[in-house]
Amino acid sequence: MTLVPGSRLALYTDGLVERRDEPLDACIDRLAALLGESAAQPLAGLADRVTETALGARRTGDDVCLLLVDFAG
């Protein structure tokens, strides 16, 4: 995959998207949509906001990590 200037890369652990009561693909799609809606927001603090929104009140007991990187080129 080639990243062009202005691209963002999201790396995350399974604890952010795995749910016992939902298909994994649906959870990944929801995270992708959330990241897409947030694309114009500054990177500072965005990972925290996205993580909180993705998890809601649910705590998984699993590790949860989201790393967002801006590619300036």
C-alpha positions in Angstrom: 0.0 0.0 0.0 1.3 3.4 -0.8 0.5 6.3 1.5 0.1 9.7 -0.1 0.7 12.9 1.8 -2.3 13.7 3.9 -3.1 10.0 4.6 -3.7 8.8 8.1 -2.9 5.3 9.3 -4.9 3.7 12.2 -3.4 0.7 14.1 -5.5 -0.9 16.8 -5.7 -3.9 19.0 -8.6 -6.4 18.9 -10.0 -5.1 22.2 -11.3 -2.0 20.4 -13.4 -4.0 17.8 -14.1 -7.5 19.2 -17.6 -8.0 20.7 -19.0 -11.3 21.8 -22.5 -10.3 20.6 -21.6 -8.7 17.2 -19.8 -9.9 14.0 -16.2 -8.7 13.8 -16.8 -7.2 10.3 -19.6 -5.0 11.6 -17.4 -3.7 14.4 -14.5 -3.0 12.1 -16.9 -1.2 9.7 -18.2 0.9 12.5 -14.7 1.9 13.5 -13.8 2.7 9.9 -16.9 4.9 9.6 -16.1 6.7 12.9 -12.5 7.3 11.7 -13.9 8.6 8.3 -16.2 11.0 10.1 -13.3 12.3 12.1 -10.9 12.7 9.2 -10.9 16.5 9.2 -10.3 16.7 13.0 -6.8 17.5 14.4 -4.8 14.4 15.4 -4.2 15.7 18.9 -6.6 13.8 21.3 -8.4 12.1 18.4 -7.4 8.6 19.4 -8.9 9.1 22.8 -12.1 10.5 21.4 -12.5 7.7 18.9 -11.7 5.1 21.5 -14.2 6.5 23.9 -16.9 6.7 21.2 -16.2 3.2 19.9 -16.3 1.6 23.4 -19.1 3.7 24.8 -19.9 2.5 28.3 -18.8 -1.0 27.4 -15.5 -2.2 29.0 -14.2 -5.3 27.4 -11.6 -6.5 29.9 -9.3 -6.8 27.0 -6.4 -4.5 26.0 -7.5 -1.5 24.0 -5.1 0.6 22.0 -5.5 2.9 19.0 -2.5 4.6 17.3 -3.2 7.3 14.7 -0.4 8.5 12.4 -0.5 11.4 9.9 1.6 10.9 6.9 3.0 14.3 5.8 5.1 12.8 2.9 
